[in-house]
């Protein structure tokens, strides 16, 4: 059943495949802006722990990871709740959250396919600046952590959307949390530049597992036991967020009406 949903979503997204290239090109703007900003900072402050090559490498990998782990279902789900569109899904023999997740997956799949060549061109152009620590095991770990980062991001979106049961609109809440996620996940600046105490605190929160830790696998010599520990923590956050969403879903359905949340 879910495979058919995936195929339907894939066919639908292929009709708008040019959008994926366009959105990727727009994502190059913050990539270039952030890289240039921190390169300028590195020139001004010679005591920075990251050199120019490290900065460009970091933002190149973050560009890939953030596009893989990004989700866009929050607005659709909250609108389903607010306008009563949820009714048609409640009558169908599948889990609504899994349906939205499977429907979202083709977007990431097509992004990888459509933007492989542009990414390779960027890599070739910046090759002398990009330093990656690659191996078959590390690539496998990168894929695993990217998947868990995607699931954490999706569950955050789903959690925000479920607030639509209690509030008429959740757009401002979504935008606020998105800003927090971008900052604390390492999408805006490298988290390793923060003081050790702040960095350790951020590793307790789920945000770093969305972008920073998947990227770190390809950027640094990270031992397998450290990667395993991060994977376990990310799966624990997936479990916690899933339980929170299940609780909000059950309570929300009790107050949900056919005319909306």
JOPE-V597886 format. One line per field, one symbol per residue. psi: psi as a letter, one per 30 degrees, with the letter a starting at -180 (. if undefined). A space follows every 10 residues. Layout:
psi = ???
//
This chain:
psi = efeeeeeeee eeeffhffee eeeeeeffee eeeeeeefee eeeejfgkfk aeeeeeeefe eeeeeeeefk lgfeeeeeee eefgffefef flhlkeeeee eeffeeeeee eeeegeeeee eeeeegeffk jkjkleeeee eeeeeeeeee eeeeeeeeee efffffkekg eeeeeeeeee eeeffgfelk ffflleeeee effelfeffe eeeeeeeffl ikleeeeeee eeeeeeeeee eeeeeeeeee eefegklfgl .
//
